[in-house]
Amino acid sequence: MNTLLTGYKKEALIVSFCGVLIALVFANFGSAFGLRMLTEIACFTIIALGLTIQWGFAGLFNAGIMGFIALAAFVSMLVSYPVNEAFWQSDFSSQLGWVFAKLLLGVAIIWGINSLPTLRNRIKLRRLLVVIAIAITYLVFMQNLAPVARGIETGAGFIGGFGLPVWMGWIAGGIVAGILAWFVGHICLGLRSDYLAIATLGIAEIIKAVLKNADWLTRGTLTVSPLPWPVETPGEIGFIASRAQYLSVTIVIIAVIFWLLQRAYSAPWGRMIRAIRDNELSSAAMGKDVNGRRLEVFILGSVLMGVGGAALVTFNSIFDPSGFLPLHHTFLIWVMVILGGAGNNTGTLIGTVIVYIVWVMSEPATLWVFEGIKHLGLEWFAWQVPNDFDSRALQMRVFLIGLTITLVLRFAPSGLIPEKIREH
């Protein structure tokens, strides 16, 4: 009982500390900036909860979070961005349809070869034929796509979107991220965990490269903006009111996700997932489908990453394939989960708040310290300040994040609010 009370006091103290940090941001930078920061924190929280499911619940190491975020953001943009009439009224729309019809025919042939009963026991021959079919399908697809893509870029810019509601884009982004997780999981979850990390990392970079270079699809480095919002925009009702509405939407999503995850964690399904994480051999000996359950968790976590990533990019109101960075969209989220406490949903919320505030506030705080150093240096030592002295403040955020995670791993290796293990 005393241990339980001590735990609650610790959580209350940490929550109070987060409240003080948020209050300081609002007091020093204003409500508009504070609401922007809280909304971004809310979007990152959704993504971090997805990682909590994968790593905290099941021990799955996803090193390619950026890829799931980028893919979901693209799908959300494609679904919700206004229709480009110049594309749909041109001949290139029908030509593009034929190109993808040929691609679907190639996929059907590959599936048919893989499913032929006569090749079921001839594994090497079947794999060889599948590889050949994949190569031919890819070459034919790229050969047919190249002239159509050039025509679209020259005549219409890019294909545009479908003009559907934003919430449909978020859902579609989450679904596509889940489909990608299904493919990755089927290949890698039966292998050692390091193969999953390598696969997700590689796929993330492939997705970024494709989106960055497919100008006909995403406008590439030219970016797509402004993205429509699910609420009224700052141009309609002002920054404070619009950001408050956006924050309210994301808070509702977090509340629903958090409630469902808490229920799942305490349910037999959650106990089974943690049992697989802690002792895979014993779980398999008891008849549990280890790979099947892992695949469920991997897909579920990726869906949340997709929804959170789509919400984050929509809030920033710009889709820029070059803006997806492993440091910002993978490593930072890992730091949030590790600092808060893997396997603890409340810890994930706390970790996201603290890490993101440190990330955002490190530059202005460092500039303030640098100004003091410059003043003292000039007054006491007649010190000549380097020309790039102020620009180094931006680099301090990486140092501070590294220092934060180092201190946490040293003094609280299980996170600020560790996973609560019930003893029966």
NORWOQUI-V877272 format. One record per residue. PHI is phi as a letter, one per 40 degrees, with the letter a starting at -180 (999 if undefined). NEAR is the number of other C-alpha atoms within 10 Angstrom. Layout:
phi->PHI near->NEAR
phi->PHI near->NEAR
This chain:
phi->999 near->6
phi->c near->7
phi->c near->8
phi->c near->9
phi->c near->10
phi->c near->11
phi->c near->15
phi->c near->13
phi->c near->12
phi->c near->14
phi->c near->17
phi->c near->12
phi->c near->12
phi->c near->18
phi->c near->17
phi->c near->12
phi->c near->14
phi->c near->17
phi->c near->14
phi->c near->12
phi->d near->17
phi->c near->18
phi->c near->14
phi->c near->13
phi->c near->18
phi->c near->16
phi->c near->11
phi->c near->10
phi->b near->10
phi->g near->13
phi->c near->17
phi->c near->16
phi->c near->16
phi->c near->20
phi->c near->23
phi->c near->20
phi->c near->20
phi->c near->20
phi->c near->24
phi->c near->21
phi->c near->22
phi->c near->27
phi->c near->25
phi->c near->25
phi->c near->29
phi->c near->31
phi->c near->30
phi->c near->29
phi->c near->33
phi->c near->29
phi->c near->33
phi->d near->28
phi->c near->27
phi->c near->25
phi->c near->22
phi->c near->23
phi->c near->25
phi->b near->24
phi->g near->22
phi->c near->22
phi->c near->19
phi->c near->23
phi->c near->21
phi->b near->22
phi->d near->26
phi->d near->29
phi->c near->29
phi->c near->33
phi->c near->32
phi->c near->31
phi->c near->24
phi->c near->32
phi->c near->31
phi->c near->23
phi->c near->24
phi->c near->33
phi->c near->31
phi->c near->22
phi->c near->24
phi->b near->24
phi->c near->23
phi->d near->16
phi->c near->16
phi->c near->16
phi->c near->12
phi->c near->16
phi->c near->20
phi->c near->14
phi->c near->11
phi->c near->14
phi->c near->12
phi->c near->21
phi->c near->15
phi->c near->13
phi->c near->16
phi->c near->17
phi->c near->11
phi->c near->14
phi->c near->18
phi->c near->14
phi->c near->13
phi->c near->15
phi->c near->18
phi->c near->14
phi->c near->12
phi->c near->20
phi->c near->16
phi->c near->12
phi->c near->16
phi->c near->18
phi->c near->13
phi->c near->12
phi->c near->18
phi->c near->16
phi->b near->12
phi->c near->11
phi->c near->10
phi->c near->9
phi->b near->15
phi->c near->13
phi->c near->10
phi->b near->10
phi->c near->10
phi->c near->11
phi->c near->12
phi->c near->18
phi->c near->14
phi->c near->11
phi->c near->15
phi->c near->18
phi->c near->13
phi->c near->13
phi->c near->18
phi->c near->16
phi->c near->13
phi->c near->12
phi->c near->20
phi->c near->14
phi->c near->12
phi->c near->15
phi->c near->18
phi->c near->13
phi->c near->12
phi->c near->17
phi->c near->17
phi->d near->11
phi->c near->13
phi->c near->19
phi->c near->22
phi->c near->16
phi->c near->18
phi->c near->22
phi->c near->17
phi->c near->11
phi->c near->13
phi->b near->19
phi->g near->19
phi->a near->23
phi->c near->24
phi->g near->24
phi->b near->19
phi->b near->15
phi->g near->16
phi->c near->17
phi->d near->16
phi->c near->22
phi->c near->17
phi->c near->14
phi->c near->27
phi->c near->26
phi->c near->20
phi->c near->22
phi->c near->33
phi->c near->31
phi->c near->21
phi->c near->20
phi->c near->29
phi->c near->24
phi->c near->15
phi->d near->18
phi->c near->23
phi->c near->18
phi->c near->12
phi->c near->18
phi->c near->23
phi->c near->13
phi->c near->13
phi->b near->19
phi->c near->20
phi->c near->15
phi->b near->12
phi->c near->9
phi->c near->14
phi->c near->15
phi->c near->15
phi->c near->22
phi->c near->16
phi->c near->15
phi->c near->17
phi->c near->24
phi->c near->19
phi->c near->14
phi->c near->19
phi->c near->23
phi->c near->17
phi->c near->13
phi->c near->17
phi->c near->20
phi->c near->14
phi->c near->14
phi->c near->21
phi->c near->21
phi->b near->15
phi->c near->16
phi->c near->20
phi->c near->20
phi->b near->20
phi->b near->25
phi->g near->21
phi->f near->20
phi->c near->16
phi->c near->13
phi->g near->16
phi->b near->19
phi->a near->14
phi->c near->13
phi->c near->19
phi->c near->20
phi->b near->20
phi->c near->18
phi->b near->16
phi->c near->16
phi->c near->18
phi->d near->13
phi->c near->8
phi->c near->9
phi->b near->11
phi->g near->12
phi->c near->18
phi->c near->16
phi->c near->17
phi->c near->21
phi->c near->26
phi->c near->17
phi->c near->18
phi->c near->21
phi->c near->23
phi->c near->15
phi->c near->16
phi->c near->22
phi->c near->18
phi->c near->12
phi->c near->16
phi->c near->19
phi->c near->12
phi->c near->11
phi->c near->17
phi->c near->17
phi->c near->12
phi->c near->11
phi->c near->19
phi->c near->14
phi->c near->13
phi->c near->14
phi->c near->20
phi->c near->10
phi->c near->11
phi->d near->11
phi->c near->13
phi->c near->19
phi->c near->14
phi->c near->18
phi->c near->24
phi->c near->19
phi->c near->19
phi->c near->23
phi->c near->19
phi->c near->14
phi->a near->10
phi->c near->15
phi->c near->13
phi->c near->12
phi->c near->18
phi->c near->14
phi->c near->10
phi->c near->8
phi->g near->8
phi->c near->17
phi->c near->13
phi->c near->20
phi->c near->18
phi->c near->14
phi->c near->16
phi->c near->22
phi->c near->24
phi->d near->17
phi->c near->25
phi->c near->27
phi->c near->26
phi->c near->22
phi->c near->26
phi->c near->32
phi->c near->30
phi->c near->28
phi->c near->32
phi->c near->35
phi->c near->30
phi->c near->31
phi->c near->32
phi->c near->32
phi->c near->33
phi->c near->23
phi->c near->24
phi->c near->24
phi->c near->22
phi->c near->14
phi->g near->17
phi->a near->18
phi->b near->26
phi->b near->21
phi->d near->26
phi->c near->16
phi->c near->16
phi->c near->20
phi->b near->16
phi->d near->18
phi->c near->12
phi->c near->13
phi->b near->21
phi->b near->24
phi->c near->15
phi->c near->21
phi->c near->27
phi->c near->25
phi->c near->22
phi->d near->30
phi->c near->29
phi->c near->28
phi->c near->29
phi->c near->29
phi->h near->28
phi->c near->29
phi->g near->29
phi->b near->24
phi->c near->27
phi->c near->19
phi->c near->26
phi->c near->31
phi->c near->24
phi->c near->23
phi->c near->29
phi->c near->29
phi->c near->26
phi->c near->22
phi->c near->23
phi->c near->22
phi->c near->18
phi->c near->18
phi->c near->19
phi->c near->13
phi->c near->14
phi->c near->21
phi->c near->20
phi->c near->13
phi->c near->15
phi->c near->18
phi->c near->18
phi->c near->14
phi->c near->13
phi->c near->16
phi->c near->14
phi->c near->12
phi->c near->14
phi->c near->19
phi->c near->15
phi->c near->13
phi->c near->14
phi->c near->13
phi->c near->10
phi->c near->9
phi->b near->9
phi->f near->11
phi->c near->13
phi->c near->9
phi->c near->13
phi->c near->8
phi->c near->7
phi->c near->8
phi->c near->12
phi->c near->16
phi->c near->11
phi->c near->13
phi->c near->18
phi->c near->16
phi->c near->12
phi->c near->17
phi->c near->20
phi->c near->15
phi->c near->12
phi->c near->16
phi->c near->19
phi->c near->14
phi->c near->12
phi->c near->17
phi->c near->19
phi->c near->14
phi->c near->13
phi->c near->19
phi->c near->15
phi->c near->10
phi->b near->10
phi->a near->17
phi->c near->15
phi->c near->17
phi->g near->23
phi->c near->23
phi->b near->25
phi->c near->21
phi->c near->18
phi->c near->10
phi->c near->7
phi->c near->5
phi->c near->4
phi->b near->3
